Amino acid sequence: PSKRKEFLDTEWLREWMCNNYYKLSLQNIVRINRYLVQIRSFDKAYLEVFVEFFCANMEQLTKSDVQDLTHTYNHARIGEEAIGRHFFWA
């Protein structure tokens, strides 16, 4: 999609994710964030919150998870200058 879906209000989901991420599997968090970026219903601050969490759990990520993270952050135009090389060189 080339246009943000204004009719989709996902703020409640992003808030819930920040407060309840520990209830979900790491893979589900990766996928949910990827889907939010794909439908252009995200903000950069929200995605940046998860960088440290993903880095702390890097050994639990599969190759597919790392690839999804890379695509998520690239598509959101959050590059290594903003978050470091964590996902780009894992």
N, C-alpha and C positions, 0 to 999 in steps of 0.2 A: 504493500500500500504506500502511496506517495503522499497521502494526506493524513494528518492526525484525526483519529476518530473521536470527535468532540462529544458525540452522543454516548460514548462509552465512558462512564465514570468509574475508574478503577482506583481512585484515591483510597477508598475504603479497603481494597485488597492490599494495596501497598502499605497502608498503615497496619493492617492485620499481619502482614508478612514481617514487618519490622518488630512487632510485639510477640509473634508466635513462631518465628523461624525454627526454633529448637524442637517444635512438634513435627516438623516435616523432615523427610530425608533430604540429604544434600542434593541428590539428583533431581528431586521435585523442585527445590528452590531454583536450581539452574534452569530447569525447563520453564517454570512460571515466569522468571525474569526474561527469558528468551521470548516467550509469547507476548509479554507486555511490550517489549521493544518491537516485535514484528507488527503489532497493531498500533504502534506509535502512541502508546498510552503509558508513558513513563516520564520521570524527570531524572536528570543527571545525579542530583544529590541522593536520590533513592538508590540508584545503582552503585554509587560510590560507597554507600554504607556497607555494602556486602563485600567489598574488596578484601578487607582485613579478615573477615570470616572465611572467605574462600581460600585465602592464602594460608590461614591457620589449619585448614583441612585439606590441603592440596594432595596429600598422600591418599586420601579417600576418593579422589576424583578419577574417573576413568578417562581414557584418551578422548572418548566422545564428549564427556562433560567439559573437558578443557577446550575442545574444539567449539562446543556450544557457547562457552563463556567468551572465547575470543570473538566469535561471530556476534554475540550479544553486544559486547562493548564496542566493537568496531562499527556495527550498525547504528549504535547510539552516538557514534562519533566521540567516544571517550577513549582517547589513545593512551599510549604508554607515558606520555608526558604528564598526564593527569593522574594515572594510577600506577605508574611504574611498569616494569616489564613482567609482572607476575604471571599473567595468563598467556602472554605472547611468547614466553620462553620456557614454559613449564614442560 
